[in-house]
C-alpha cells in the first residue's frame, strides 16, 4: 500500500483551509485518511501552519511520500530537517 502525506481541503466555498493527512495514494483528495498530522490556513496573515512533527517524522521514516505542497509545509515546520538528520 502506497501511503502519501497530502493536503485535504476543508472550509467553505472560496474560503479554503487544509488538513495535512496521511492517506492511501488511491483514495480521493477529500476521502478516507489514516491520520491527521496538522492543519494549514493560507487566509491568515501570515499563514498558519500547525504540524505534529513527531508524527510526521515517524510516517516519513515508515516510507510515506509527501506531495509537493505537503513537503513545502513540512520544510517550513521543520519536520523535513528532523527527518534528514535523524
C-alpha positions as CSV (number, residue, x, y, z in Angstrom):
1,X,0.0,0.0,0.0
2,X,1.5,3.4,-1.1
3,X,1.0,6.0,1.6
4,X,1.1,9.7,1.0
5,X,1.2,12.8,3.2
6,X,-1.0,15.3,1.5
7,X,-3.4,18.2,2.0
8,X,-7.2,17.7,2.4
9,X,-9.3,20.7,1.6
10,X,-11.9,21.8,4.2
11,X,-13.7,25.1,4.7
12,X,-16.4,26.9,2.8
13,X,-16.6,27.9,-0.8
14,X,-13.9,30.5,-1.6
15,X,-12.5,30.1,1.9
16,X,-10.1,27.2,1.8
17,X,-8.4,25.6,4.9
18,X,-6.4,22.4,4.7
19,X,-5.7,19.4,6.9
20,X,-2.4,17.6,6.5
21,X,-3.3,14.0,6.4
22,X,-1.7,10.6,5.8
23,X,-3.7,8.7,3.3
24,X,-3.6,5.8,0.9
25,X,-2.5,7.1,-2.5
26,X,-5.5,5.5,-4.2
27,X,-8.1,7.4,-2.0
28,X,-9.6,10.7,-3.3
29,X,-8.3,14.1,-2.1
30,X,-11.1,14.6,0.5
31,X,-11.8,11.0,1.1
32,X,-10.6,8.4,3.6
33,X,-7.4,9.1,5.5
34,X,-5.3,7.2,8.1
35,X,-4.2,10.1,10.4
36,X,-4.3,13.9,10.7
37,X,-0.9,15.4,11.2
38,X,-1.9,19.1,11.4
39,X,-3.6,21.9,9.6
40,X,-2.8,24.9,7.3
41,X,-4.7,28.1,6.9
42,X,-3.5,30.2,3.9
43,X,-6.0,33.0,4.6
44,X,-4.5,34.4,7.7
45,X,-1.6,36.9,7.6
46,X,0.9,35.3,8.0
47,X,-0.3,31.8,7.0
48,X,-1.0,29.5,9.9
49,X,0.8,26.1,9.8
50,X,0.4,23.7,12.7
51,X,2.1,20.3,12.3
52,X,2.8,17.5,14.8
53,X,6.4,17.0,13.8
54,X,6.9,13.7,15.8
55,X,4.0,12.0,13.9
56,X,5.2,13.4,10.6
57,X,8.8,12.2,11.0
58,X,7.6,8.8,12.1
59,X,5.4,8.5,9.0
60,X,8.3,9.7,6.8
61,X,10.6,7.1,8.4
62,X,8.0,4.4,7.6
63,X,8.0,5.3,3.9
64,X,5.2,7.8,3.4
65,X,5.8,10.1,0.4
66,X,4.8,13.8,0.8
67,X,3.2,15.6,-2.1
68,X,5.0,18.8,-3.3
69,X,2.7,21.1,-1.3
70,X,2.9,19.0,1.8
71,X,6.7,18.7,1.5
72,X,7.0,22.5,1.4
73,X,4.9,22.9,4.5
74,X,6.9,20.1,6.3
75,X,10.0,22.0,5.3
76,X,8.7,25.2,6.9
77,X,7.6,23.4,10.1
78,X,11.0,21.8,10.5
79,X,9.8,18.1,10.2
80,X,11.9,17.5,7.0
81,X,15.1,18.8,8.7
82,X,14.4,16.4,11.6
83,X,13.8,13.6,9.2
84,X,17.0,14.2,7.2
85,X,19.2,14.5,10.3
86,X,17.8,11.5,12.2
